[in-house]
C-alpha cells in the first residue's frame, strides 16, 4: 500500500520515463516513436491530473483547513494548465520535426530541445511541490481510507502506460 507521496512519486517517474523515451527517439531522428512516447506522456498526465484534481476537490469540500504556503489548490491547477501547455507546444515541435527533411532534422531537433526540457523542468518542480507540500498536507486532512483509495489510483495509473 502506498502513501499519497509515494504514489505521486511512482506516477511522476512514469512521466519522466515517457519523456525520456521521446527524447531518445528524437536523438535517433525517429519522430514516429517520439510522437508515440509524447502521446503516452500526455495520456499519463491527463489521467493523473484528473485523479489529483478530484482529490483536491474532495479536500476542499470536506475540510476547512488552510492550505500551506505553496500548496493552494489554485496553484496546483494553474501548474497543471502550464504542464498541458508545455506538452502541447512540444507536441507541435515533434510534428514540425516529422516534416523536416532528414538532412536538417538533427539541427532542428537541437533547436527544439528547450521546449522538451522545459516540460521536464516543470514536471520536476511540480512533483517536488506535491511531494513536499501538497500531499503531506492532504494526508493530514483527508480520512486515511480516502487517502489510501486515491493513493492506489495514483499509483495504478500505469494502465495508461506501456512501461
DSSP file (Angstrom, degrees, kcal/mol; ACC not computed):
  #  RESIDUE AA STRUCTURE BP1 BP2  ACC     N-H-->O    O-->H-N    N-H-->O    O-->H-N    TCO  KAPPA ALPHA  PHI   PSI    X-CA   Y-CA   Z-CA
    1    1 A X              0   0    0      0, 0.0     2,-0.3     0, 0.0   147,-0.0   0.000 360.0 360.0 360.0 135.7    0.0    0.0    0.0
    2    2 A X        -     0   0    0    146,-0.2     2,-0.2     4,-0.0   149,-0.1  -0.689 360.0-130.5-102.3 152.1    1.3    3.4   -1.0
    3    3 A X     >  -     0   0    0     -2,-0.3     4,-2.5   148,-0.1     5,-0.2  -0.474  38.6-101.7 -83.4 170.0    1.0    6.8    0.7
    4    4 A X  H  > S+     0   0    0      1,-0.2     4,-2.2     2,-0.2     5,-0.2   0.894 123.8  52.1 -59.1 -38.9   -0.1    9.7   -1.4
    5    5 A X  H  > S+     0   0    0      2,-0.2     4,-2.2     1,-0.2    -1,-0.2   0.948 111.9  43.0 -65.5 -48.7    3.5   10.9   -1.6
    6    6 A X  H  > S+     0   0    0      1,-0.2     4,-2.2     2,-0.2    -1,-0.2   0.884 113.4  52.7 -67.7 -35.7    4.9    7.5   -2.8
    7    7 A X  H  X S+     0   0    0     -4,-2.5     4,-2.2     2,-0.2    -1,-0.2   0.913 110.1  48.6 -63.3 -41.2    2.1    7.1   -5.3
    8    8 A X  H  X S+     0   0    0     -4,-2.2     4,-2.8    -5,-0.2    -2,-0.2   0.896 109.4  52.5 -64.5 -40.2    2.8   10.5   -6.7
    9    9 A X  H  X S+     0   0    0     -4,-2.2     4,-2.0     2,-0.2    -2,-0.2   0.886 108.6  50.8 -63.8 -38.8    6.5    9.7   -7.0
   10   10 A X  H  X S+     0   0    0     -4,-2.2     4,-1.6     2,-0.2    -2,-0.2   0.938 112.3  46.7 -62.2 -47.2    5.6    6.5   -8.9
   11   11 A X  H  X S+     0   0    0     -4,-2.2     4,-1.8     1,-0.2    -2,-0.2   0.927 111.9  49.6 -62.5 -45.4    3.4    8.4  -11.3
   12   12 A X  H  X S+     0   0    0     -4,-2.8     4,-2.3     1,-0.2    -1,-0.2   0.841 105.8  57.0 -66.4 -31.9    6.0   11.1  -11.8
   13   13 A X  H  X S+     0   0    0     -4,-2.0     4,-2.3     1,-0.2    -1,-0.2   0.885 105.9  51.6 -63.3 -37.0    8.7    8.5  -12.5
   14   14 A X  H  X S+     0   0    0     -4,-1.6     4,-2.4     2,-0.2    -2,-0.2   0.895 107.7  52.4 -64.7 -39.5    6.4    7.2  -15.3
   15   15 A X  H  X S+     0   0    0     -4,-1.8     4,-2.6     1,-0.2    -2,-0.2   0.951 111.2  45.8 -60.3 -48.6    6.1   10.7  -16.7
   16   16 A X  H  X S+     0   0    0     -4,-2.3     4,-2.8     1,-0.2    -1,-0.2   0.889 110.7  53.6 -64.1 -39.0    9.9   11.2  -16.8
   17   17 A X  H  X S+     0   0    0     -4,-2.3     4,-2.1     2,-0.2    -1,-0.2   0.922 111.2  45.5 -61.8 -43.9   10.4    7.7  -18.4
   18   18 A X  H  X S+     0   0    0     -4,-2.4     4,-2.0     2,-0.2    -2,-0.2   0.913 113.4  50.4 -65.6 -42.1    7.9    8.5  -21.2
   19   19 A X  H  X S+     0   0    0     -4,-2.6     4,-2.3     1,-0.2    -2,-0.2   0.921 110.7  49.0 -60.8 -44.4    9.6   11.9  -21.7
   20   20 A X  H  X S+     0   0    0     -4,-2.8     4,-2.7     1,-0.2    -1,-0.2   0.861 107.4  54.7 -66.5 -35.1   13.0   10.3  -21.9
   21   21 A X  H  X S+     0   0    0     -4,-2.1     4,-2.2     2,-0.2    -1,-0.2   0.910 109.3  48.9 -62.0 -39.9   11.8    7.7  -24.4
   22   22 A X  H  X S+     0   0    0     -4,-2.0     4,-2.3     2,-0.2    -2,-0.2   0.926 111.8  48.3 -64.1 -44.1   10.6   10.6  -26.6
   23   23 A X  H  X S+     0   0    0     -4,-2.3     4,-2.2     2,-0.2    -2,-0.2   0.908 110.8  50.0 -65.1 -41.5   13.9   12.4  -26.2
   24   24 A X  H  X S+     0   0    0     -4,-2.7     4,-1.3     1,-0.2    -1,-0.2   0.924 110.8  50.5 -61.5 -43.3   15.9    9.2  -27.1
   25   25 A X  H  <>S+     0   0    0     -4,-2.2     5,-2.9     1,-0.2    -2,-0.2   0.894 108.9  51.8 -62.2 -39.1   13.7    8.7  -30.1
   26   26 A X  H ><5S+     0   0    0     -4,-2.3     3,-1.8     1,-0.2    -1,-0.2   0.896 105.8  53.7 -64.5 -38.9   14.3   12.3  -31.2
   27   27 A X  H 3<5S+     0   0    0     -4,-2.2    -1,-0.2     1,-0.3    -2,-0.2   0.782 108.9  50.1 -66.6 -23.6   18.1   11.8  -30.9
   28   28 A X  T 3<5S-     0   0    0     -4,-1.3    -1,-0.3    -3,-0.2    -2,-0.2   0.366 116.3-120.5 -89.4   4.0   17.7    8.9  -33.2
   29   29 A X  T < 5 +     0   0    0     -3,-1.8     2,-1.0     1,-0.2    -3,-0.2   0.737  69.0 139.9  61.4  25.9   15.7   11.1  -35.5
   30   30 A X     >< +     0   0    0     -5,-2.9     4,-2.0     1,-0.2    -1,-0.2  -0.754  22.1 171.6-100.5  86.3   12.7    8.7  -35.1
   31   31 A X  H  > S+     0   0    0     -2,-1.0     4,-2.6     1,-0.2    -1,-0.2   0.772  72.8  60.7 -70.4 -25.3    9.8   11.2  -34.9
   32   32 A X  H  > S+     0   0    0      2,-0.2     4,-2.2     1,-0.2    -1,-0.2   0.960 109.8  40.2 -66.2 -49.6    7.2    8.4  -35.1
   33   33 A X  H  > S+     0   0    0      2,-0.2     4,-2.5     1,-0.2     5,-0.2   0.880 115.0  53.9 -65.8 -35.9    8.5    6.8  -31.9
   34   34 A X  H  X S+     0   0    0     -4,-2.0     4,-2.6     1,-0.2    -2,-0.2   0.925 109.1  48.3 -62.5 -43.7    9.0   10.2  -30.3
   35   35 A X  H  X S+     0   0    0     -4,-2.6     4,-2.8     2,-0.2     5,-0.2   0.905 110.6  51.4 -63.2 -42.1    5.4   11.1  -31.1
   36   36 A X  H  X S+     0   0    0     -4,-2.2     4,-2.2     2,-0.2    -2,-0.2   0.930 113.0  44.5 -60.9 -45.6    4.1    7.8  -29.6
   37   37 A X  H  X S+     0   0    0     -4,-2.5     4,-2.3     2,-0.2    -2,-0.2   0.885 113.8  50.8 -66.1 -38.2    6.1    8.4  -26.4
   38   38 A X  H  X S+     0   0    0     -4,-2.6     4,-2.2     2,-0.2    -2,-0.2   0.897 110.0  49.3 -67.9 -39.2    4.9   12.0  -26.2
   39   39 A X  H  X S+     0   0    0     -4,-2.8     4,-2.2     2,-0.2    -1,-0.2   0.892 109.7  52.3 -64.7 -39.3    1.3   11.0  -26.7
   40   40 A X  H  X S+     0   0    0     -4,-2.2     4,-2.7    -5,-0.2    -2,-0.2   0.921 107.9  51.6 -61.5 -43.2    1.7    8.4  -24.0
   41   41 A X  H  X S+     0   0    0     -4,-2.3     4,-2.8     1,-0.2    -2,-0.2   0.920 108.8  51.2 -59.0 -43.7    3.1   11.1  -21.7
   42   42 A X  H  X S+     0   0    0     -4,-2.2     4,-2.4     1,-0.2    -1,-0.2   0.895 110.5  48.4 -60.7 -40.8    0.1   13.3  -22.5
   43   43 A X  H  X S+     0   0    0     -4,-2.2     4,-2.4     2,-0.2     5,-0.2   0.917 112.3  48.6 -65.8 -43.8   -2.3   10.4  -21.6
   44   44 A X  H  X S+     0   0    0     -4,-2.7     4,-2.4     2,-0.2     5,-0.2   0.926 112.5  48.4 -61.5 -45.2   -0.5    9.7  -18.4
   45   45 A X  H  X S+     0   0    0     -4,-2.8     4,-2.9    -5,-0.2     5,-0.2   0.931 111.8  49.1 -61.3 -45.9   -0.5   13.4  -17.4
   46   46 A X  H  X S+     0   0    0     -4,-2.4     4,-2.1     1,-0.2    -2,-0.2   0.922 112.9  46.6 -62.3 -44.6   -4.2   13.8  -18.2
   47   47 A X  H  X S+     0   0    0     -4,-2.4     4,-1.8     1,-0.2    -1,-0.2   0.923 114.6  47.4 -63.4 -43.9   -5.2   10.7  -16.2
   48   48 A X  H  X S+     0   0    0     -4,-2.4     4,-2.9    -5,-0.2     5,-0.2   0.920 110.8  51.4 -63.2 -45.2   -3.0   11.7  -13.2
   49   49 A X  H  X S+     0   0    0     -4,-2.9     4,-3.0     1,-0.2     5,-0.3   0.883 106.9  53.9 -63.3 -38.4   -4.4   15.3  -13.3
   50   50 A X  H  X S+     0   0    0     -4,-2.1     4,-1.8    -5,-0.2    -1,-0.2   0.939 113.0  42.7 -60.4 -46.6   -8.0   14.0  -13.2
   51   51 A X  H  X S+     0   0    0     -4,-1.8     4,-2.2     2,-0.2    -2,-0.2   0.935 116.3  48.4 -64.5 -45.9   -7.4   11.9  -10.1
   52   52 A X  H  X S+     0   0    0     -4,-2.9     4,-2.5     1,-0.2    -2,-0.2   0.898 111.1  49.2 -63.8 -41.9   -5.3   14.6   -8.4
   53   53 A X  H  X S+     0   0    0     -4,-3.0     4,-2.2     2,-0.2    -1,-0.2   0.835 109.2  53.2 -69.4 -31.3   -7.9   17.3   -9.1
   54   54 A X  H  X S+     0   0    0     -4,-1.8     4,-2.3    -5,-0.3    -1,-0.2   0.912 109.6  49.2 -65.6 -42.1  -10.7   15.1   -7.8
   55   55 A X  H  X S+     0   0    0     -4,-2.2     4,-2.5     2,-0.2    -2,-0.2   0.916 110.8  49.5 -63.1 -43.7   -8.6   14.6   -4.6
   56   56 A X  H  X S+     0   0    0     -4,-2.5     4,-2.4     1,-0.2    -1,-0.2   0.915 110.7  50.1 -62.2 -42.4   -8.1   18.4   -4.3
   57   57 A X  H  X S+     0   0    0     -4,-2.2     4,-2.4     1,-0.2    -1,-0.2   0.902 110.4  50.6 -62.5 -40.6  -11.8   19.0   -4.8
   58   58 A X  H  X S+     0   0    0     -4,-2.3     4,-2.2     2,-0.2    -2,-0.2   0.931 110.4  49.1 -61.6 -45.7  -12.6   16.4   -2.1
   59   59 A X  H  X S+     0   0    0     -4,-2.5     4,-1.0     1,-0.2     6,-0.2   0.903 112.7  47.1 -63.1 -41.1  -10.1   18.0    0.3
   60   60 A X  H  < S+     0   0    0     -4,-2.4     3,-0.3     1,-0.2    -1,-0.2   0.905 114.4  47.8 -66.1 -40.6  -11.6   21.5   -0.3
   61   61 A X  H  < S+     0   0    0     -4,-2.4    -2,-0.2     1,-0.2    -1,-0.2   0.836 121.1  33.7 -69.8 -33.2  -15.2   20.2    0.1
   62   62 A X  H  < S+     0   0    0     -4,-2.2     2,-0.4    -5,-0.2    -1,-0.2   0.348 114.1  54.2-110.6   6.3  -14.6   18.2    3.3
   63   63 A X     <  -     0   0    0     -4,-1.0    -1,-0.1    -3,-0.3    78,-0.0  -0.999  49.3-163.0-141.2 142.9  -12.0   20.3    5.2
   64   64 A X        +     0   0    0     -2,-0.4    -4,-0.1     2,-0.1     2,-0.1   0.214  52.2 131.5-103.2  14.1  -11.8   23.9    6.3
   65   65 A X        -     0   0    0     -6,-0.2     2,-0.3     1,-0.1    -2,-0.1  -0.373  61.9-116.9 -66.2 143.0   -8.0   23.6    6.8
   66   66 A X        -     0   0    0      1,-0.1    -1,-0.1    -2,-0.1     2,-0.1  -0.646  30.6-114.4 -80.3 135.1   -6.0   26.4    5.2
   67   67 A X        -     0   0    0     -2,-0.3     5,-0.2     1,-0.1     3,-0.1  -0.410  34.1-109.4 -67.3 143.9   -3.6   25.2    2.6
   68   68 A X    >   -     0   0    0      3,-0.2     3,-2.6    65,-0.2     4,-0.2  -0.298  49.1 -75.3 -69.0 160.2    0.1   25.6    3.4
   69   69 A X  T 3  S+     0   0    0      1,-0.3    -1,-0.2     2,-0.2     0, 0.0  -0.355 124.6  16.5 -55.9 127.9    2.2   28.2    1.6
   70   70 A X  T 3  S+     0   0    0     -3,-0.1    -1,-0.3    -2,-0.1    64,-0.2   0.479 111.5  83.8  86.0   3.2    2.9   26.9   -1.9
   71   71 A X    <   +     0   0    0     -3,-2.6    -3,-0.2    62,-0.1    -2,-0.2   0.211  49.7 137.4-124.2  16.6    0.1   24.3   -1.7
   72   72 A X    >>  -     0   0    0     -4,-0.2     4,-1.8    -5,-0.2     3,-0.8  -0.397  58.3-128.5 -65.1 137.2   -3.1   26.1   -2.6
   73   73 A X  H 3> S+     0   0    0      1,-0.2     4,-2.7     2,-0.2     5,-0.2   0.863 109.3  58.9 -53.9 -36.8   -5.3   24.0   -4.9
   74   74 A X  H 3> S+     0   0    0      1,-0.2     4,-2.1     2,-0.2    -1,-0.2   0.864 104.9  50.0 -62.7 -34.4   -5.5   27.0   -7.3
   75   75 A X  H <> S+     0   0    0     -3,-0.8     4,-2.3     2,-0.2    -1,-0.2   0.907 110.5  48.9 -68.9 -42.1   -1.7   26.9   -7.7
   76   76 A X  H  X S+     0   0    0     -4,-1.8     4,-2.2     2,-0.2    -2,-0.2   0.923 112.0  49.0 -63.4 -43.9   -1.7   23.2   -8.4
   77   77 A X  H  X S+     0   0    0     -4,-2.7     4,-2.0     1,-0.2    -1,-0.2   0.903 110.4  51.0 -62.5 -40.7   -4.5   23.7  -11.0
   78   78 A X  H  X S+     0   0    0     -4,-2.1     4,-2.0     1,-0.2    -1,-0.2   0.895 109.5  50.6 -64.0 -39.4   -2.5   26.5  -12.6
   79   79 A X  H  X S+     0   0    0     -4,-2.3     4,-2.7     2,-0.2    -1,-0.2   0.890 106.6  55.2 -65.3 -37.8    0.6   24.3  -12.8
   80   80 A X  H  X S+     0   0    0     -4,-2.2     4,-2.5     1,-0.2    -2,-0.2   0.923 108.1  48.4 -59.3 -43.1   -1.5   21.6  -14.4
   81   81 A X  H  X S+     0   0    0     -4,-2.0     4,-2.4     2,-0.2    -1,-0.2   0.885 110.7  51.1 -65.9 -37.2   -2.5   24.0  -17.1
   82   82 A X  H  X S+     0   0    0     -4,-2.0     4,-2.8     2,-0.2     5,-0.2   0.904 109.9  49.8 -64.5 -40.8    1.1   25.1  -17.6
   83   83 A X  H  X S+     0   0    0     -4,-2.7     4,-2.5     2,-0.2    -2,-0.2   0.926 111.0  49.3 -62.3 -44.2    2.2   21.4  -17.9
   84   84 A X  H  X S+     0   0    0     -4,-2.5     4,-2.3     2,-0.2    -2,-0.2   0.915 112.5  48.3 -60.2 -43.2   -0.6   20.9  -20.5
   85   85 A X  H  X S+     0   0    0     -4,-2.4     4,-2.4     2,-0.2    -2,-0.2   0.934 112.4  47.0 -64.2 -47.1    0.5   24.0  -22.4
   86   86 A X  H  X S+     0   0    0     -4,-2.8     4,-2.1     1,-0.2    -1,-0.2   0.891 112.0  51.4 -63.4 -38.9    4.2   23.0  -22.4
   87   87 A X  H  X S+     0   0    0     -4,-2.5     4,-2.1    -5,-0.2    -1,-0.2   0.918 110.1  49.9 -62.6 -43.2    3.3   19.5  -23.5
   88   88 A X  H  X S+     0   0    0     -4,-2.3     4,-2.0     2,-0.2    -2,-0.2   0.899 108.8  51.0 -63.8 -42.4    1.2   20.9  -26.4
   89   89 A X  H  X S+     0   0    0     -4,-2.4     4,-1.9     1,-0.2    -1,-0.2   0.930 112.1  46.9 -60.9 -45.4    4.0   23.1  -27.6
   90   90 A X  H  X S+     0   0    0     -4,-2.1     4,-2.1    25,-0.2    -1,-0.2   0.854 107.4  57.1 -67.3 -33.7    6.4   20.3  -27.6
   91   91 A X  H  X S+     0   0    0     -4,-2.1     4,-1.9     1,-0.2    -1,-0.2   0.905 106.6  49.7 -62.4 -40.1    3.9   18.0  -29.4
   92   92 A X  H  X S+     0   0    0     -4,-2.0     4,-2.4     1,-0.2    -1,-0.2   0.900 107.1  55.2 -63.8 -39.8    3.7   20.6  -32.2
   93   93 A X  H  X S+     0   0    0     -4,-1.9     4,-2.9     1,-0.2    -2,-0.2   0.895 105.7  51.6 -61.1 -39.3    7.5   20.6  -32.4
   94   94 A X  H  X S+     0   0    0     -4,-2.1     4,-2.4     2,-0.2    -1,-0.2   0.925 109.3  50.3 -63.2 -42.4    7.5   16.9  -32.9
   95   95 A X  H  X S+     0   0    0     -4,-1.9     4,-1.0     2,-0.2    -2,-0.2   0.898 112.1  47.4 -62.1 -40.1    5.0   17.3  -35.8
   96   96 A X  H >X S+     0   0    0     -4,-2.4     4,-0.6     1,-0.2     3,-0.6   0.925 111.1  50.7 -66.5 -44.0    7.3   20.0  -37.3
   97   97 A X  H >< S+     0   0    0     -4,-2.9     3,-1.0     1,-0.2    -2,-0.2   0.877 104.3  59.1 -60.6 -36.5   10.4   17.8  -36.9
   98   98 A X  H 3< S+     0   0    0     -4,-2.4    -1,-0.2     1,-0.3    -2,-0.2   0.828 109.3  43.6 -61.6 -31.7    8.5   15.0  -38.6
   99   99 A X  H << S+     0   0    0     -4,-1.0     2,-0.3    -3,-0.6    -1,-0.3   0.481  92.3 102.9 -92.3  -3.4    8.0   17.2  -41.7
  100  100 A X  S << S-     0   0    0     -3,-1.0     5,-0.1    -4,-0.6    -3,-0.0  -0.641  87.0-101.7 -80.3 133.1   11.6   18.4  -41.6
  101  101 A X    >>  -     0   0    0     -2,-0.3     3,-2.2     1,-0.1     4,-1.0  -0.242  29.6-119.8 -53.8 140.7   13.9   16.8  -44.2
  102  102 A X  H 3> S+     0   0    0      1,-0.3     4,-0.6     2,-0.2     3,-0.4   0.808 112.3  61.9 -55.3 -32.2   16.0   14.1  -42.5
  103  103 A X  H 34 S+     0   0    0      1,-0.2    -1,-0.3     2,-0.1     4,-0.2   0.730 115.1  33.0 -68.2 -20.6   19.2   16.0  -43.6
  104  104 A X  H <> S+     0   0    0     -3,-2.2     4,-2.0     2,-0.1    -1,-0.2   0.436  95.2  91.4-110.2  -4.1   18.1   19.0  -41.5
  105  105 A X  H  X S+     0   0    0     -4,-1.0     4,-2.6    -3,-0.4     5,-0.2   0.840  78.9  57.6 -67.9 -35.3   16.3   17.2  -38.7
  106  106 A X  H  X S+     0   0    0     -4,-0.6     4,-2.2     2,-0.2    -1,-0.2   0.952 111.5  41.7 -62.4 -48.7   19.3   16.8  -36.3
  107  107 A X  H  > S+     0   0    0      1,-0.2     4,-2.2     2,-0.2    -1,-0.2   0.901 114.7  52.0 -65.1 -40.2   19.9   20.6  -36.1
  108  108 A X  H  X S+     0   0    0     -4,-2.0     4,-1.2     1,-0.2    -1,-0.2   0.876 108.7  51.9 -62.8 -36.9   16.2   21.3  -35.9
  109  109 A X  H  X S+     0   0    0     -4,-2.6     4,-1.0     2,-0.2     3,-0.4   0.927 108.1  50.5 -64.8 -45.3   15.9   18.8  -33.0
  110  110 A X  H >< S+     0   0    0     -4,-2.2     3,-0.7     1,-0.2     4,-0.4   0.905 110.1  50.8 -58.7 -41.4   18.8   20.5  -31.1
  111  111 A X  H 3< S+     0   0    0     -4,-2.2     3,-0.3     1,-0.2    -1,-0.2   0.765 111.8  47.7 -69.3 -24.1   17.0   23.8  -31.6
  112  112 A X  H >X S+     0   0    0     -4,-1.2     3,-1.3    -3,-0.4     4,-1.0   0.553  83.5  95.1 -91.6  -9.1   13.7   22.4  -30.3
  113  113 A X  H <X S+     0   0    0     -4,-1.0     4,-2.8    -3,-0.7     3,-0.4   0.829  73.0  65.5 -55.6 -35.9   15.2   20.7  -27.2
  114  114 A X  H 3> S+     0   0    0     -4,-0.4     4,-2.1    -3,-0.3    -1,-0.3   0.875  98.7  53.9 -55.7 -37.8   14.5   23.7  -24.9
  115  115 A X  H <> S+     0   0    0     -3,-1.3     4,-1.1     2,-0.2    -1,-0.2   0.877 112.0  43.8 -66.3 -36.2   10.7   23.1  -25.3
  116  116 A X  H  X S+     0   0    0     -4,-1.0     4,-1.6    -3,-0.4    -2,-0.2   0.897 115.1  47.9 -73.6 -41.2   11.1   19.4  -24.3
  117  117 A X  H  X S+     0   0    0     -4,-2.8     4,-2.6     1,-0.2    -2,-0.2   0.795 103.5  62.6 -71.8 -27.3   13.4   20.2  -21.4
  118  118 A X  H  X S+     0   0    0     -4,-2.1     4,-2.6    -5,-0.3    -1,-0.2   0.917 104.1  48.4 -60.8 -43.0   11.0   23.0  -20.2
  119  119 A X  H  X S+     0   0    0     -4,-1.1     4,-2.8     2,-0.2    -2,-0.2   0.915 109.9  51.9 -64.8 -41.0    8.4   20.4  -19.6
  120  120 A X  H  X S+     0   0    0     -4,-1.6     4,-2.6     2,-0.2    -2,-0.2   0.934 110.5  48.3 -60.0 -44.7   10.8   18.2  -17.7
  121  121 A X  H  X S+     0   0    0     -4,-2.6     4,-2.6     1,-0.2     5,-0.2   0.927 111.9  49.0 -61.8 -44.9   11.8   21.1  -15.5
  122  122 A X  H  X S+     0   0    0     -4,-2.6     4,-2.8     1,-0.2     5,-0.2   0.910 111.4  50.2 -60.6 -42.3    8.1   21.9  -14.9
  123  123 A X  H  X S+     0   0    0     -4,-2.8     4,-2.8     2,-0.2    -2,-0.2   0.921 111.7  47.4 -61.6 -44.6    7.4   18.3  -14.0
  124  124 A X  H  X S+     0   0    0     -4,-2.6     4,-2.1     2,-0.2    -2,-0.2   0.920 115.1  45.2 -65.4 -43.3   10.3   18.1  -11.6
  125  125 A X  H  X S+     0   0    0     -4,-2.6     4,-2.2     2,-0.2    -2,-0.2   0.929 115.2  47.4 -65.2 -45.7    9.3   21.3   -9.9
  126  126 A X  H  X S+     0   0    0     -4,-2.8     4,-2.5    -5,-0.2    -2,-0.2   0.917 111.8  50.6 -63.0 -44.4    5.6   20.4   -9.7
  127  127 A X  H  X S+     0   0    0     -4,-2.8     4,-2.9    -5,-0.2    -1,-0.2   0.896 109.9  50.0 -61.1 -41.2    6.4   16.9   -8.4
  128  128 A X  H  X S+     0   0    0     -4,-2.1     4,-2.5     2,-0.2     5,-0.3   0.910 109.6  51.4 -64.9 -41.3    8.7   18.4   -5.7
  129  129 A X  H  X>S+     0   0    0     -4,-2.2     4,-2.4     1,-0.2     5,-1.7   0.937 113.8  44.5 -59.2 -46.3    5.9   20.8   -4.7
  130  130 A X  I  <>S+     0   0    0     -4,-2.5     5,-2.9     3,-0.2     6,-0.5   0.930 115.8  46.0 -65.3 -45.2    3.4   18.0   -4.4
  131  131 A X  I  <5S+     0   0    0     -4,-2.9    -1,-0.2     1,-0.2    -2,-0.2   0.859 123.2  33.1 -66.8 -36.1    5.8   15.6   -2.5
  132  132 A X  I  <5S+     0   0    0     -4,-2.5    -2,-0.2    -5,-0.2    -1,-0.2   0.746 137.3   7.4 -95.0 -25.7    7.0   18.2    0.0
  133  133 A X  I  X5S+     0   0    0     -4,-2.4     4,-1.6    -5,-0.3    -3,-0.2   0.745 122.5  44.3-121.7 -58.1    3.9   20.4    0.5
  134  134 A X  I  ><S+     0   0    0     -5,-1.7     4,-2.7   -64,-0.2     5,-0.2   0.956 114.7  40.3 -67.6 -56.2    0.7   19.3   -1.1
  135  135 A X  H  ><S+     0   0    0     -5,-2.9     4,-2.6     1,-0.2     5,-0.2   0.882 113.0  53.0 -69.4 -38.1    0.5   15.6   -0.3
  136  136 A X  H  > S+     0   0    0     -6,-0.5     4,-0.9     2,-0.2    -1,-0.2   0.920 113.3  46.7 -58.9 -39.0    1.8   15.8    3.2
  137  137 A X  H >X S+     0   0    0     -4,-1.6     3,-0.8     1,-0.2     4,-0.8   0.941 111.7  49.8 -65.2 -46.7   -0.9   18.4    3.9
  138  138 A X  H >X S+     0   0    0     -4,-2.7     4,-2.5     1,-0.3     3,-0.9   0.884 106.4  56.1 -60.6 -38.1   -3.6   16.3    2.2
  139  139 A X  H 3< S+     0   0    0     -4,-2.6    -1,-0.3     1,-0.2    -2,-0.2   0.777 106.1  52.6 -65.2 -24.2   -2.6   13.3    4.3
  140  140 A X  H << S+     0   0    0     -4,-0.9    -1,-0.2    -3,-0.8    -2,-0.2   0.660 120.0  30.9 -84.8 -14.8   -3.2   15.3    7.4
  141  141 A X  H << S+     0   0    0     -3,-0.9     2,-0.3    -4,-0.8    -2,-0.2   0.621 102.9  78.7-117.5 -17.2   -6.7   16.5    6.5
  142  142 A X  S  < S-     0   0    0     -4,-2.5     5,-0.0    -5,-0.2   -83,-0.0  -0.737  90.6 -99.3 -96.4 142.5   -8.2   13.6    4.4
  143  143 A X     >  -     0   0    0     -2,-0.3     4,-2.8     1,-0.1     3,-0.4  -0.276  33.9-118.7 -56.1 141.8   -9.5   10.5    6.1
  144  144 A X  H  > S+     0   0    0      1,-0.2     4,-2.6     2,-0.2     5,-0.2   0.855 113.1  51.1 -55.0 -39.1   -7.0    7.7    5.9
  145  145 A X  H  > S+     0   0    0      2,-0.2     4,-1.9     1,-0.2    -1,-0.2   0.875 111.7  47.7 -68.5 -34.5   -9.3    5.4    3.9
  146  146 A X  H  > S+     0   0    0     -3,-0.4     4,-2.5     2,-0.2     5,-0.2   0.930 112.3  49.2 -68.4 -45.8   -9.9    8.2    1.3
  147  147 A X  H  X S+     0   0    0     -4,-2.8     4,-2.7     1,-0.2    -2,-0.2   0.910 110.8  50.7 -59.2 -42.9   -6.2    8.9    1.1
  148  148 A X  H  X S+     0   0    0     -4,-2.6     4,-2.3    -5,-0.2    -1,-0.2   0.893 109.6  50.7 -63.2 -40.2   -5.4    5.2    0.6
  149  149 A X  H  X S+     0   0    0     -4,-1.9     4,-1.9     2,-0.2    -2,-0.2   0.919 113.2  44.4 -64.0 -44.1   -8.0    5.0   -2.2
  150  150 A X  H  X S+     0   0    0     -4,-2.5     4,-2.7     2,-0.2    -2,-0.2   0.895 111.6  53.9 -67.6 -38.5   -6.6    8.0   -4.0
  151  151 A X  H  X S+     0   0    0     -4,-2.7     4,-2.6    -5,-0.2     5,-0.2   0.917 107.9  50.3 -61.0 -42.9   -3.0    6.7   -3.5
  152  152 A X  H  X S+     0   0    0     -4,-2.3     4,-1.7     1,-0.2    -1,-0.2   0.911 112.0  47.7 -62.2 -41.8   -3.9    3.4   -5.1
  153  153 A X  H  < S+     0   0    0     -4,-1.9     4,-0.3     2,-0.2    -2,-0.2   0.910 112.4  48.6 -66.4 -41.9   -5.5    5.1   -8.0
  154  154 A X  H >< S+     0   0    0     -4,-2.7     3,-0.9     1,-0.2    -2,-0.2   0.909 114.1  45.7 -64.5 -41.9   -2.5    7.4   -8.5
  155  155 A X  H 3< S+     0   0    0     -4,-2.6     3,-0.4     1,-0.2    -1,-0.2   0.795 111.5  54.0 -71.0 -27.5    0.0    4.5   -8.3
  156  156 A X  T >< S+     0   0    0     -4,-1.7     3,-1.7    -5,-0.2    -1,-0.2   0.369  70.6 105.1 -90.6   5.2   -2.1    2.4  -10.7
  157  157 A X  G X   +     0   0    0     -3,-0.9     3,-1.7    -4,-0.3    -1,-0.2   0.460  52.3  97.3 -68.9   7.2   -2.3    4.9  -13.5
  158  158 A X  G >   +     0   0    0     -3,-0.4     3,-2.6     1,-0.3    -1,-0.3   0.676  58.8  84.1 -65.4 -15.5    0.2    2.7  -15.3
  159  159 A X  G <  S+     0   0    0     -3,-1.7    -1,-0.3     1,-0.3    -2,-0.1   0.713  89.8  51.9 -59.9 -16.8   -2.7    1.2  -17.1
  160  160 A X  G <  S+     0   0    0     -3,-1.7     2,-0.3    -4,-0.1    -1,-0.3   0.445 104.4  75.7 -93.3  -2.2   -2.3    4.1  -19.4
  161  161 A X    <   -     0   0    0     -3,-2.6  -120,-0.0     1,-0.1  -147,-0.0  -0.766  65.8-147.8-116.3 154.4    1.4    3.4  -20.0
  162  162 A X              0   0    0     -2,-0.3    -1,-0.1     1,-0.2    -4,-0.0   0.571 360.0 360.0 -88.7 -11.7    3.5    0.9  -21.9
  163  163 A X              0   0    0     -5,-0.1    -1,-0.2  -149,-0.1    -5,-0.1   0.492 360.0 360.0 -79.8 360.0    6.2    0.9  -19.3
